[in-house]
Amino acid sequence: MTAGQYRHAVGNTNALSNAERRIFAISILTIALYMANLLVQRSIVHSGPRWQAALYVLVTVMLFAAYGTVLLMSRRDELSGRRVRMWVIAVPCAANLLLMPWAPSMSQDMLSYMAHGFLAVVPGGNPFTQAAIAARQTAIGPELAAAGWHTDAGITPYGIVWTQIEVTIMKLCGVHIGAALILLKTVVVAASLATAYLIWSFLGRVHPAAQLTGTLAYLWNPLIVVEFAGEGHNDAIMVFFVVAALAACTSRRPVLSMVSQSLAVLTKYVPILFAPAQLIYLWRARRGTRWFGLEILAAAAATAVILAVLYASLWAGAHTFDGLLQRGLPISSASPFGAINWIVRRSPFAAAASAITLSLVTLPVLVFVAWTSLRVTDAASLARSFAWTSLAFVLVASPDFWPWYACLPVALIAVAESDRLLWLVMLMSFTARLCAPLDVMREHELLSMQAAKGTLTGLGTTLPLIALLIWVYRQRRRPRSPSAP
């Protein structure tokens, strides 16, 4: 070994040691911040967001600073060592497991999940035809009340896959909501960690250079960790099946891909928007027209069997979808949906405001979905289509917004656009987490419903949408070299 080679080797060793020391320090800080965030959130709920709100903002800023530092180190290839990679993947997994046993504080959705599931346990009950608040009159009502459940939850808007998970867990746990909490969170956290593995697998095949960064963009994301491991939102199941559908495409398993996408739709209905792009990809990647037809028939048959089995005890005809159809329009929402609705309600067409608003928002998004779908040529462009479609829905077409709604586009950007849109992942995740206490502030009568909802949608959807439109405009204006793709 020459002197120059020796100095280069020593320099690499020192750089690796520095990276390990930094990651170790960031990891310890991050775990401590998650525990501090947990305590601050619980204090906000029980005591009211006074000085705690400022502390919450500080902890959130520090969590995202740590998250951004990890992503920057990954982009700079400072996490190339095997030992540091194992550590950087293990730490967020540990954070998930650490938060899993604690009861949610910023959202009551998990208690509503228990109410939905318990209604199916009661003879003659059905969460697809009864509002969740009917559970207050059952044996689990006092337990839910003691846990602080006071929301006016309606009929379940979720698909049969998640509903059967709720029902199965409540059959096992009965009125023991502590046990139900652990089982529900176990399912959610398992799905979230499995999603991280699928992102790693997908990027390893499609974009190896972005494999670690894309995976860490999801796995280390404070929004993902808190909303899934901390709050237990069922979006984790939907995200898992969507990413599994992408991963199945890259491994040439079209039937599995279509069935997985069907399960995503049967969890929460948003992934139906991804079907056109997926079918176009599978058509272009087909082994033959006859094979493609057989694959569609096999996927349709498998989905039909799943539907028959899952709906066997809960099917209520057209009323099965009442919860989805009864989702009300937002109050003073500062999202595009809310703004259009506000204008139409003050026009001569106020009597048909709901239908007109839905048309004005939905039709352009459907055109956009068609446009992105027709541009799909390979697995990478399929993932990009999924990511941009999810952004169009959450930032434009969604009639409402809650912090966990950002989890789907965040996950898909990590899969498809980690080279270009990590800044958007940071922005959407940060604003979503920043908005999390607003509903609690409304409950403590520090904000009106209109102010809380307006701030939530303004920061959660409109601000990222404006930033994204500016970014797209600047990208279009930027001159490209003749060799640029």
N, C-alpha and C positions, 0 to 999 in steps of 0.2 A: 504493500500500500504506500502510495506516495504521500508526501506531506500535505498536498492539496486535498487528496481523497480523505486523509485522516481528519483535517479541519472540517471538511464537509460533513463527515459522519458525526463528529462531535457536535457541530452546529445543529444537525437534525435531532440528535438526542436531547440537547438542551431545549430546542423548540418543543419537542414532544413533552418534556418534563414541565415546561411552562404551560402548555395546553392542559396537561393533567391537573396541575395545581389550580389553574383558573376554573376548570370545569368542576373540580372538587369544591372550591369556594362558592361558585355559583349554585351548585347543587344543595349545599348546606343552607345557603341563604334562601333558595327557592322553597325548600321543605319548611323552613321556619316561617316564610311569608304565607304559605298555604295554611299553616296552623293559625297564624295571626289573622288571616282573612276569615277563617272559620269563626274565630272568637269575635271579631268585629261584626260580622254578619249577624251572629246570634244576639249580640248586644244591641244592634240596630233594631232587630225584630222585637226584643223584649223591653227595651228602654226608650226606643225612638231615636231617629237619626239626628242627633244634635252634633256634639263634637265628634261622634263616631263617624259621621259622614265624611269629614275631612280626613280622618284616619283611614277610612275605606279607600278614598281616592289615592292617598299616599301609598298604601299597600298595593293597590292595583297598578299604579305607575311603576313601582319597583318590580312587581312580578313581570310586567311586560318588558321592562328594561333587561331583566335577566333572560327572558325568552328571546328578545332581539339579539342579545350578545351571543347566545348559543347559535342562532341562525347565522350570524355574521361569521363566527368562527368556522362553521361548517362550510359556508360559501368560500372562505379563504383556505379551505382544505387543511385546517389546523386540527381536525379530529380524525386524521387518517390512521392513527395507531389502533391496534386491535383492543388494547386495554381501555383506552379512552372511549372508544366506540361502545364497548360493553357497558361502561359506566354511564355514558350519556343516554343510553337506551334504558338502563335499569332504573335511573332516578325518577323519570315521570311515571313509570310503572309502579314504583313504590309510592309515589304521591297519590295515584289512583287508589291503591289499596289502603292508604292511610285515611283518605276521606270517605271511603265506602261505608264504614259502620255508622257515621254520624247522620242524624236526621237532617233533611233539607231545611234551609232557613229562608231563602229568598223566594221560594215558590211552593205552592201547595199542591202541585200537580201529582206528586207521588201519593198523597193521601186521597186524591180524587181517583187515581188508578185503583187503589184499594176499594174505594166505594163502588167503582164500576164492576170490579171483579166479584165483590160480595153480593151485588144484586143478582148475579147469575147463580149464586149459591142458594139464595132464598127461593123456596118453591114458587114457581110462577114468575119469577123475576127475570128481567132481560135488560142489560145496559143499553141495548139499541132502541128500546122503546120507553125507558124510564130515565128521568133525569137523575144524575148522581146524588142530588140532595135527598132523594127518596131513601138513601141508605141511612139517613139520620133516624128513620123510624124502625130500623132493624137492630139486631143485637150488637152490631159493630158501631152504631151511632155514638154511644157514649165514649167509646175508645177513640174514635176519630175526633170528637169534640175535645177530649182531654189532651189530645196531641196538637190542638190548635186549629183544626180544620173548620174554617168558617166561610169558605168561598161558596158562591151561589152557582155551583157547577151544573151544567145541563146534561143533555144526552151525549154519550160519548161520540166524538167526531173521528175516532180512530178506526183503523181497519181490523179485520178479523184476526190477523196474526197476533197483533199486540193484545187485543181483547182476550184471546184465548190464553195468552201468557198471564194476564191479570187474573182470569178465572181459575187457572190451574194453581197459581200461587195462593189465592185466597181459599181454595178448597183444601190445600195443605195446611194453611195457617189459621183458618177460622178467624176469630176476633183478635188474635195475637198480632197486633200491627208491628211490633218490634221484629218478630220473625219475618213478617211479610216485607218489611223494609230491607232486611238483609238479603232476602231472596231476589226481590226486584232489582236492587242495586247490583247484585252479583250478575244477573243477566245483562244489565246495562253496561257494566264495566267490562265484562267478558267480551261483549260485542265491540266496545270501543277499542280495546287492546287488539282484538282480532282485526279490526279495521286498519290499525297501524301496521300489522304484519302484511295485510293485503296490499297496502300502499307500497311497502318495501318490495314485495314480490312484483307488483305491476311495474314500478319504476325500474327494477332490476332488469326487466325484459325490454322495456320501451325506451327508457332514458336513464341508463346507468349513472351518468355524471350527476344527475339530480337525485339519486336514490336516497342518500342520507339526509340531504337538506329537506326534501319533500316529506320524508317520514318524520323528521324532527319538527317540521312546521305544523304537523298534526299532533304528534305525541306530546310535545312540550307546551302546546298552546294552552294558556290559562283558561280560555273560554271552554275548550274541550274538557279539560280536567275538572273544572268546577261544575259545569252544567251537567256532565255525565256522572262523574264519581261523586260530586258533592250534592247536586240537586236531583240526580237520577232520572233525567228526561229520556223519554222513549225514542227520541230522534236517533239515538245511538244505534238502535236496531235497524231503522230505515237506512242510515248511512252505511252500515255494515253490508246490507244486501245490495245497495247500489254499487259500492266499490267491489263487492264480490262479483257482480255482473260484469264489471270492467275487467277484473282479473281473469274471469272465465273466458272472455273474448280473446285475451292474449294467449291463453293456453289451448285455444281451438276447441272449446267445449260450448258450442252454441246453445244446446238444449239447456245445459246448466245455467248459462248466462241468462236466457229468457226466463227460466223458472225463478232464478234469483231476483231478477227485476220484478217479476210478478209478486214475489214475497215482499219486496220493498213497497210496492203499491198497496199491498194488502196490510201493510203496517201503518203508513200514512200515505195519502193519495198523491202527493206532489210528484213522485217519480214517474207517473204516467207521461209526463212531459218529455222524458228521456227515450220513450219507446221509438219514435221515428228515427232518431239518430242511430239507435242500436240496430233496428231492422235494416237500415241502409248499410251499416257496416257489415252485418252478417250476410247480406246479399252480395256485397262486393268481395267478401272473403269466402264465399261459398265454394264447396268442392264440385258442385254441379246443381243445376236447377232442380232435378228430382230429389237429390239429397237435401237441398234446402227446404223443399216442401215437406219432406218426411220429418226434418228436424222441427219445423213449426208445428206439425201435427203432434209430435211427441211432447213438445213443451206445452201445447194446449191441453193435451190429455192429462199430463202430470198436474198442471195447474187446476184443471177441472176436478181431479180426484182430491187435491188439497182443499179446494173450496168446499166440496161436498162434505168432507170429513170435519173441517173446522166450523162450517155453518150449520151442521146437522142439528144442534140443540138450540141455536140462537137465531136462526133465520126468521125474519118477520116481514117478508115481502118487501115492497117498496119502502116501508117504514124503517127498514134496516139502515137506511142512509139519512134518516131525519136529522141526526146529530151533525152530519156534514153540511146538509142544506140549511140548517138553522144558524149557522155561524153568522152573527150579526156584524153589521158594518161598524168600523171604529168610531169613537167619539172624538171629534176635533183632531183627527190624525193628521200629522204633518208629512205623511207619505204621499206619493203621487196618487194612490188610490183615494186617500182621504181628501186630498185637495180637489180632485175632480168631483168627488161626491159632494163636497161642500158647495162647489160652483153650481152643479146641476140642481141641487136642492133649492137654490135661490133663483132658478130660472123658470120659465113657463112650463118646463117639463118636469117639475118637482114630483108629480104623482108617479112617474116612472123612473125616479132617480136611481134606484138600485139596479134596475136592468140596464139603464143607459150607462151608468158608471162601469158596470161589469163588462159591457161591450167595448167601451172606449179604452179600457185597460187591457182586457184579455185578448182582443183581436190583434193588436200590434205585437203582443208577446207571442201569440201563436204564429204570426208571420215570421218573427225572429227565430222561433224554434224551427220552423221549416227551413229557413235560410241556413242556419247553422247545421242542420241535419244534412242538407244537400252537399255541404262542403266536407263531409266525412269521407276520408279515403283510407285511413289506417287507424290503428289503436290510439295513437297519440292525438289525432284529430277527433276521434270519438270522445276521448276524455275531455278535450277542450270544449267540445259541444256540450257535454254534461255540465261542465263548470260554468260556462256562459249562460246556459239555460237556467241553472239554479240561481245565478245572479239576477237574471231578468225577472224571475218569479219573486224572489225575496225583496229585491230593491224596487220593483215596479208594480207587479201584479198582485202581491199578497194583500188581502184586505186588512191585515193586522200585522203586528210585529211584537215578538218577545225575544229576549236575548238569545235563547237557544235556537231560534230560527236561523241564525247565522252559521250554525255548526255544519249544515250540509254544504253551502258554498265554500266555507273554509276548508273542509275536507277535500272537496273536488278541485279547488285551486291547488292544494298541496299535491294532488295527483297529477294535475295537468299543466299548471302554469307557475310552478315554483321558481322558474327562471325569471319571469317578468312581473308577477303579481304578489310577491311576498309582502310588499308594502300594503296591498289591499287586505291581505290576511291580517296583518297587524292592525290596520285601521278598523276593520269591521269587528274584529275580536275585542279590541280595546273599547270602542264605543258601546258595544253590546254589554260588556262587563261594567262599564261606567254607569249604564242605565239600570242595572239590576235592582238597586234599592228604591227606584222611583215608585213602584207599586206599594212598597212598604211605607214610603213617605205619604202616599195618598191615604193609606189605611190609618195612619196617625194624624190625618187631617192637616198635614203640612202643605199638601198640594191638592188642587181640585182634580177630578177625573180628567177634565179637558187639558189641564196643564201637564199632568203626568203622562197622558197618552200622547199629547203633542210633542213633549220633550223626548219621550221614548222613541217615537217614530222619526222625529227630526234627526236625532243623533244616530239612531240605529240604521235607518234606511236612506234618508234624503242626503245627509252629509256624505256617506260613502258613494252614493249614486253620483252626486255632483263631482266628487273627486275622480271617480272612474270616467265620467264623460270628458273631463278636462284631460285626463291621461290619454284616452282614445283619440281625442282631437290632436293632441301634441304628437302622438305616434303617427297619425295620418299625415301630419304636416312635415314630419322629419324626412329629409331626403335619404334615399337608400342607395347603396352602391349597386352596380349591375350584378354582382355576385350574390347579393343578399337574397334569402329565400322569400 
